[in-house]
């Protein structure tokens, strides 16, 4: 998409709805079947729980329709129902193309998120663009370290006071992350309820923190740039995982930090 398309037009003081497109390509050490399973069945392992009626024309999340269902190579999901979509969208489409590499031991994936934003185009595009990189990174973490496993999924937001651009740094300090720690570092972090977690810092930039243990993925979303509070998701693969307990523990931790 060209720069002029990214500049939202206005007419009479009101922003005109504009199309957007966010394409990505990557390779991953997982078979096409494992990637397909992750994006159609075990979505709680890397994003959030979603259900798909497994056929072309089947139903998907946000009152969407599966316009392509070709396991394990092509999935296209489209919704044009403004009532089912976030208030800033009137159309949303996700498209996955998955091809085998190295005899099926690896996969090449092309992902395209497209649709229509109805207002505040620059901010919503920026947010969707940056979240895309983090979600697809988490997808790769899932199919590499936890393929085919179901997760106890928890999602929660910090108090409204965390809706600022310094909040993610505060989370990093509370976790005991060194300021100079970069992706790949092994770190013992201070989690909720006085717990200590042996983790790999698998992702870190100005907006997001990703932590991986032997049994879970912890994702921290610093959304102050987009005027929203810090969010945390927990994808827990342990045999005794308890989604409600995780949500309560992390919610209390965030409330103590920002309350």
N, C-alpha and C positions, 0 to 999 in steps of 0.2 A: 504494500500500500504506500502511495506517495505521501510526501509531507503535507501537500495541500489537502489531501483527504483527511489527514489527522487534525487539521484545523477546523473546528466546528463552525459552521456557518450560522448566522442569525438572520432573522427577518422580523421586523417590527418589535425588536427587543426579545423575541422568543427564539430559542434554539431549534433548528430544524433537525428532525431525526436523521441520523446518518448511519450507513452501513459500516461495519468493521470486520477485519479479518486478522487473525493471529495464527500464523503457521509455524510449525516446529518439525524438525526431523532429528532422529537420534538412532543409535544402535545400542543394544543391550544384550548382556549375557543371559538370555532366556529364550526359550523356544517360542514360536508363534502361538502355540497352544497355551503356554503359560501367560503370555501377554494378553491373549484373548480372554482367558479366565479372569485376569485382573480387571479388565475394563468392562466386563459384562456380568461377572458373578461376584467376585470378592472386592467390590469397590470400597467396602469399609476398611480394607487393609491399607489404603493409600489416600483416599479422598473422603467420601462419606457414603453411607448406604444408599444404593440405588437398585431398582428392580427393572428388568427388561423382559417383555414378552418375546420369547425367542423365535421371531419370524419376521420377515419383511411385512410391513404394515402393522406390526405389533405395537403395543403401548410402551412408553418409557416415562421417565420422570418429567415433572413440569408439564403434564398433559402433552407429551411429545409423541411423535410417530417414528418408528424405525423405517427409514426410507431405504436403507441397505442393511442386510443381515446375511453375511457370507462367511461363516466361521471357517478358519480362524483368521481371515484376511481383510474383511471390510465391515465396518460398522459406521452407519450414519444415523444420527438422531436429531430430529428437528421439531421445534415447537414454535407455533405462531399464535399462541394464546396469551395475550397480554395479562389476563387475569391470573394465569398460573406462573408467570415469570416475575422476576423482581420489578419494582415500579419504574426502573429506568430502562427497561427493555420491552420491545414488542415482538422480537424474533430472536431465536437462539438455535444454533446448529453446532453439533460436535461431529467431527469426521475422523475416523481412524483407518489408516491403511497399514497393514502389517505384512511384511515379507520375510521369508527365511533367509538366513545367511549361514555360511559354514555348515551346510548340510542339515540345517535346522537347529544347530546348537546356539545360534544367535538370531536376533531379529533386527530388522530395520523397520522403524515406525515413522510414519508421517501423520501428524496430528494438525487439524485445522479447526479453530474455534471462530465462528462467524455469527453475524446477526445484525441487529439494529439497536443502537442506543438512542433514547429519545431526548436526553438532555445531559448537560455537563459532560460532553463527549470526551474531552481531553482527560479528565480525571478518571472516568470509568474505563477508558481505553488503557491508560497507564496502569490502573489497578489490575485489570484483567491480564495485561501483558506480563506484569511481574509475578502475579499469582500463577500464571501458566507455567513459568519456569520452575517454581517451587513444587507445584503439584506433579509435574512430569518427572522431576527429580525424585520425589517420593514414590511415584510409580516404579521407577527403576530400582529404588531401594527395596521395595516390596518384592518385585519379581526376582531380585538377586538374592535376598536373604530370607524371605518368608513365602516363597511361591506356593500358591494353592491353599494357604492357611486362612481360616476365618479369624476375624479380629473382634474383640470386645471394643466397640467404638464409643468414644466420649468426645463431646464438643462443648466448649464453654467460652464465655467472654469475661474479661476483667471488668471492674467497675468503670464508669464513664470517665473517671479522672485519668485513665490510661490512654485517652484519645489524643495523644500528642506525640511528636516525633522523637522525643527523648525516652519514651516508655520502654522501647525494646532494649535500650542500653541498661535501664533499671532492672529489667528481667534478667539480662545477662549477668549483672553484678549479684543479684539475689541467687542465681544458680551457681555462682562462684566460677563463672567462665572468665579466664584471663582475657584482658583486652586484646592481646595479640594472638589469641588462639584462632586458628584457621581450620577450614574443613579438612578432616582426616585426623585431627588430634584426638587422642584418648584422654578423657577427662572424668574425674569423679565430681559429679555435680550434687548440689544440695537441693533435694526435691521436697515435696510436701510432707508435713507431719514429721519433720526431722530426719527423713530418709536420705540415704546417700546412694546415688545411682552411678554405676560404672558404665560410661557411655563413650561412643564415638561421636564427635561433632561432625555430622555428615553434611551440614549446609550452614552457611552464615554469610549474610550481607547486611545492608542497612535496614532491611525490612523483615527478614525471616531468620529463624534459628531452627535447625533440625538436629535432633539427638536420636541415636540408635543404641539400644541395648541388645542383649542376646534374645530378649523376648518382646520387645516393643519398639515402636516409633513414636517419638514425641515431637510435635510440630508447634512452633510458636510464631504467630502472625502479628507483626508490629504494624498495625493499620493506621497509625496516627497521621501518616501522609495523606490518607484518604478520609480523615476526620472520623475515624471509627476506633473503638477500643481494641486493646490487645485481645487476640483470640488464641486458644490452645486446643489442639486435638490430640487425643491419645489413641493409638492403634495397638492394643495389647493382645499378644498372641499366646500368653502363658496359659497353661491348662486351667488354672484357677482364677483367670482374669475376671474382674467384676467392673463393668462399665460404670455403674452407679457410684461405686466406691471411688473409682478414679476421678469421676466428675466432681464428687464432693470434696475430695482431698485437694485437687488442683484449684477448685473454686475458692476454697478457704485460703489457700496459699496466695492466690492473686488478690483476694480481698484484703488480706493482711498487708500486702505490698502496696496496693493502690487505694485502699478504703479510707 
